[in-house]
Amino acid sequence: MVYWLLFRKSFSRNMQYRLSHLINNAASAIFGFVYIAIWSAVLTGKEQNSPFSIMDMTFYMGASQCILWMTVFLTAGLGIQLGVRNGSISLELARPTNYFFYITSQEAGRIGYNALFRSLPIGLIFTITVGFYIPAHPPTYGYTLLSVLLAVGISLNIFYLIGISSCWTIEISWAHFINLTLMFSLGGQMVPLTFLPGPLSIVAEWLPFAGVVYYPVMIFLEKASLSVLLIQVGWFLVLLLLNQWITFLARQKIEIQGG
């Protein structure tokens, strides 16, 4: 199948840079240690009034650093804007394949590489140094895997949406930076959504960004109801259908312009 072949090719291409990526892994771990130190200082003496203990936040920050490489640190616009600039997108849209799956399959190969050679090593670093959470109930591993896959699906759709918008805007760097800001803030990476002000916390829990980082981590830590999986499924389906429709409009726009 063509999409599986694209996945494998992308995975193999990234394998060529695995040694150089060790530096990124070390930097990511350092950021995790910094966040852990900050939250330890904030929660010292206040654990009784907090939904998270210092150890909880240690586990939370460690898990979130692992998740980031699979859901947040993706290629800007999935590289679609480059095809728009050089005109190659017209040929890609003309292929007898689904353009959305054609693009996301390549990025999925990179995500698979990140899971094995970025997330896993970072998790091992935290395990050896500050500790890493071990779920008390075996089914949690399955639910976490499902949540992570949905998080990847949501993230791919968001990045694709930004990329395909370049058919109209050409420049997407501003949208990419806004997206990263929202994923870090409303996604719960820096601050768990529980600590946000009341109304903002409630709204953030229903946004797609929560499904990218916050919900997978909370399910892994066994601090979230499994009902949050329905929110992830809902956003994945909505964004998937939206992207299919926008891709249809983009194909029409390019055909009309003769691109």
C-alpha positions as CSV (number, residue, x, y, z in Angstrom):
1,M,0.0,0.0,0.0
2,V,1.4,3.4,-1.0
3,Y,0.7,5.0,2.4
4,W,2.6,2.3,4.2
5,L,5.5,2.7,1.8
6,L,5.6,6.5,2.4
7,F,5.6,5.8,6.2
8,R,8.6,3.4,5.9
9,K,10.5,5.8,3.6
10,S,10.0,8.7,6.0
11,F,11.0,6.5,9.0
12,S,14.2,5.3,7.2
13,R,15.1,8.9,6.1
14,N,15.0,10.0,9.7
15,M,17.1,7.1,10.8
16,Q,20.1,8.7,9.1
17,Y,20.1,11.5,11.7
18,R,19.6,9.5,14.9
19,L,23.0,10.3,16.3
20,S,22.6,14.1,15.8
21,H,19.2,13.9,17.4
22,L,20.7,12.9,20.7
23,I,21.5,16.5,21.3
24,N,17.8,17.4,21.0
25,N,16.9,14.6,23.4
26,A,19.3,16.0,26.0
27,A,17.9,19.5,25.5
28,S,14.3,18.2,25.9
29,A,15.3,16.4,29.1
30,I,16.9,19.5,30.5
31,F,13.7,21.5,29.8
32,G,11.8,18.8,31.7
33,F,14.2,19.1,34.7
34,V,13.7,22.9,34.7
35,Y,9.9,22.5,34.7
36,I,10.1,19.9,37.5
37,A,12.3,22.2,39.6
38,I,9.9,25.2,39.0
39,W,6.9,23.2,40.0
40,S,8.6,21.7,43.0
41,A,9.4,25.2,44.3
42,V,5.8,26.3,43.6
43,L,4.2,23.4,45.4
44,T,6.5,23.1,48.4
45,G,4.3,23.6,51.4
46,K,1.2,23.8,49.3
47,E,0.6,20.2,48.4
48,Q,-2.4,19.8,50.7
49,N,-4.4,22.4,48.7
50,S,-3.2,21.3,45.3
51,P,-4.7,18.6,43.1
52,F,-1.1,17.6,42.2
53,S,1.7,16.7,44.6
54,I,5.3,17.4,43.8
55,M,5.8,13.8,42.7
56,D,2.7,14.0,40.6
57,M,4.1,17.1,38.8
58,T,7.4,15.3,38.4
59,F,5.6,12.4,36.6
60,Y,3.4,14.9,34.7
61,M,6.3,16.9,33.3
62,G,8.3,13.8,32.4
63,A,5.4,12.2,30.5
64,S,4.5,15.5,28.7
65,Q,8.1,15.9,27.5
66,C,7.8,12.4,25.9
67,I,4.4,13.2,24.3
68,L,5.6,16.5,22.8
69,W,7.9,14.7,20.2
70,M,4.9,12.8,18.9
71,T,2.2,15.5,18.9
72,V,3.7,19.0,19.0
73,F,7.2,19.0,17.4
74,L,5.9,18.2,13.9
75,T,6.9,19.7,10.6
76,A,5.5,23.2,10.1
77,G,2.4,22.8,7.9
78,L,3.6,19.3,7.2
79,G,5.7,20.9,4.4
80,I,2.6,21.6,2.3
81,Q,3.5,25.3,1.9
82,L,6.7,24.3,0.1
83,G,4.7,22.5,-2.5
84,V,2.5,25.5,-3.0
85,R,5.5,27.8,-3.5
86,N,7.3,25.6,-6.1
87,G,4.1,24.4,-7.7
88,S,4.6,20.7,-7.0
89,I,1.3,20.5,-5.1
90,S,-0.6,20.5,-8.5
91,L,1.1,17.2,-9.4
92,E,0.5,15.8,-5.9
93,L,-3.2,16.6,-6.0
94,A,-3.5,15.0,-9.4
95,R,-2.1,11.7,-8.1
96,P,-4.7,8.9,-7.7
97,T,-4.3,9.0,-4.0
98,N,-5.9,10.8,-1.1
99,Y,-3.7,13.9,-0.7
100,F,-4.4,14.1,3.0
101,F,-3.2,10.6,3.7
102,Y,-0.4,11.1,1.2
103,I,1.0,13.9,3.3
104,T,0.2,12.6,6.8
105,S,1.7,9.2,6.0
106,Q,5.1,10.8,5.5
107,E,4.8,12.7,8.7
108,A,3.6,9.6,10.5
109,G,6.9,7.9,9.6
110,R,8.7,10.8,11.3
111,I,6.4,10.5,14.3
112,G,7.1,6.8,14.5
113,Y,10.8,7.5,14.5
114,N,10.4,10.2,17.2
115,A,8.5,7.7,19.4
116,L,11.4,5.2,19.3
117,F,14.4,7.5,19.2
118,R,13.2,10.6,21.0
119,S,10.3,9.9,23.4
120,L,11.6,6.5,24.6
121,P,15.2,7.7,25.4
122,I,13.8,10.8,27.2
123,G,11.5,8.6,29.2
124,L,14.5,6.4,30.2
125,I,16.4,9.5,31.3
126,F,13.6,10.6,33.6
127,T,13.2,7.0,34.9
128,I,16.9,6.8,35.9
129,T,17.0,10.3,37.4
130,V,13.7,11.5,38.9
131,G,11.5,8.5,38.3
132,F,8.7,7.8,35.9
133,Y,5.1,6.8,36.7
134,I,4.1,3.1,36.5
135,P,0.3,2.7,36.1
136,A,-1.3,0.6,38.8
137,H,-3.9,-1.0,36.5
138,P,-2.7,-2.9,33.3
139,P,-5.7,-1.6,31.1
140,T,-4.3,1.9,31.6
141,Y,-1.5,1.0,29.1
142,G,-4.1,0.2,26.4
143,Y,-6.1,3.4,27.1
144,T,-2.9,5.5,27.1
145,L,-1.9,4.0,23.7
146,L,-5.4,4.8,22.3
147,S,-5.2,8.3,23.7
148,V,-1.8,8.9,22.2
149,L,-2.9,7.7,18.8
150,L,-5.9,10.0,18.9
151,A,-3.6,12.8,20.0
152,V,-1.3,12.2,17.0
153,G,-4.4,12.1,14.8
154,I,-5.6,15.5,16.1
155,S,-2.2,17.0,15.8
156,L,-1.7,15.8,12.3
157,N,-5.0,17.3,11.3
158,I,-4.2,20.7,12.9
159,F,-0.8,20.9,11.2
160,Y,-2.4,19.8,7.9
161,L,-5.1,22.4,8.2
162,I,-2.4,25.1,8.7
163,G,-0.4,23.7,5.7
164,I,-3.3,23.4,3.3
165,S,-4.3,27.0,4.1
166,S,-1.1,28.1,2.3
167,C,-3.1,27.5,-0.9
168,W,-4.7,30.9,-0.1
169,T,-2.3,32.6,2.3
170,I,1.1,31.3,0.9
171,E,2.8,32.3,4.2
172,I,1.9,30.2,7.2
173,S,4.7,30.9,9.7
174,W,2.4,33.2,11.8
175,A,-0.3,30.4,12.0
176,H,2.4,27.8,12.9
177,F,3.7,29.9,15.8
178,I,0.2,30.7,17.0
179,N,-0.6,27.0,16.9
180,L,2.5,26.1,18.9
181,T,1.7,28.7,21.5
182,L,-1.9,27.3,21.9
183,M,-0.6,23.8,22.1
184,F,1.9,24.7,24.9
185,S,-0.5,26.8,26.9
186,L,-4.0,25.4,26.3
187,G,-2.6,21.9,25.7
188,G,-1.4,21.7,29.3
189,Q,2.3,21.2,28.7
190,M,3.6,24.0,30.8
191,V,0.6,24.3,33.2
192,P,-1.9,21.5,33.7
193,L,-5.4,22.7,32.8
194,T,-6.5,22.2,36.3
195,F,-4.4,25.2,37.4
196,L,-5.9,27.6,34.9
197,P,-8.5,30.1,36.1
198,G,-12.0,28.5,36.4
199,P,-13.7,29.6,33.2
200,L,-10.6,29.2,31.1
201,S,-9.9,25.8,32.5
202,I,-13.4,24.6,31.6
203,V,-13.2,26.0,28.0
204,A,-9.6,24.6,27.5
205,E,-10.7,21.1,28.4
206,W,-13.1,21.1,25.4
207,L,-10.6,22.5,22.9
208,P,-8.6,20.2,20.6
209,F,-5.3,21.3,22.1
210,A,-6.2,19.5,25.4
211,G,-6.4,16.3,23.4
212,V,-2.8,16.7,22.1
213,V,-0.9,16.7,25.4
214,Y,-3.1,17.0,28.5
215,Y,-5.5,14.1,28.1
216,P,-2.9,11.4,27.1
217,V,-0.7,12.4,30.1
218,M,-3.7,12.5,32.5
219,I,-4.9,9.1,31.3
220,F,-1.4,7.7,31.7
221,L,-1.2,9.1,35.3
222,E,-4.7,7.6,35.9
223,K,-6.1,11.0,36.9
224,A,-8.6,11.4,34.1
225,S,-11.9,9.7,33.3
226,L,-12.0,7.6,30.2
227,S,-14.8,9.8,28.9
228,V,-12.1,12.3,27.7
229,L,-11.4,9.8,24.9
230,L,-14.8,10.8,23.5
231,I,-13.6,14.4,23.3
232,Q,-10.5,13.3,21.4
233,V,-12.5,11.1,19.0
234,G,-14.9,13.9,18.4
235,W,-12.2,16.4,17.5
236,F,-10.3,13.9,15.4
237,L,-13.4,13.2,13.3
238,V,-14.4,16.9,13.0
239,L,-10.9,18.0,11.9
240,L,-10.6,15.0,9.5
241,L,-13.9,15.9,7.7
242,L,-12.9,19.6,7.7
243,N,-9.6,18.8,6.1
244,Q,-11.2,16.6,3.4
245,W,-13.5,19.4,2.5
246,I,-10.8,22.1,2.4
247,T,-8.6,19.8,0.3
248,F,-11.5,19.6,-2.2
249,L,-11.6,23.4,-2.3
250,A,-7.9,23.6,-2.7
251,R,-8.0,21.2,-5.6
252,Q,-10.7,23.2,-7.3
253,K,-8.8,26.5,-6.7
254,I,-5.6,25.1,-8.3
255,E,-7.5,23.6,-11.3
256,I,-9.3,27.0,-11.9
257,Q,-6.0,28.8,-11.8
258,G,-4.4,26.3,-14.1
259,G,-1.7,25.4,-11.6
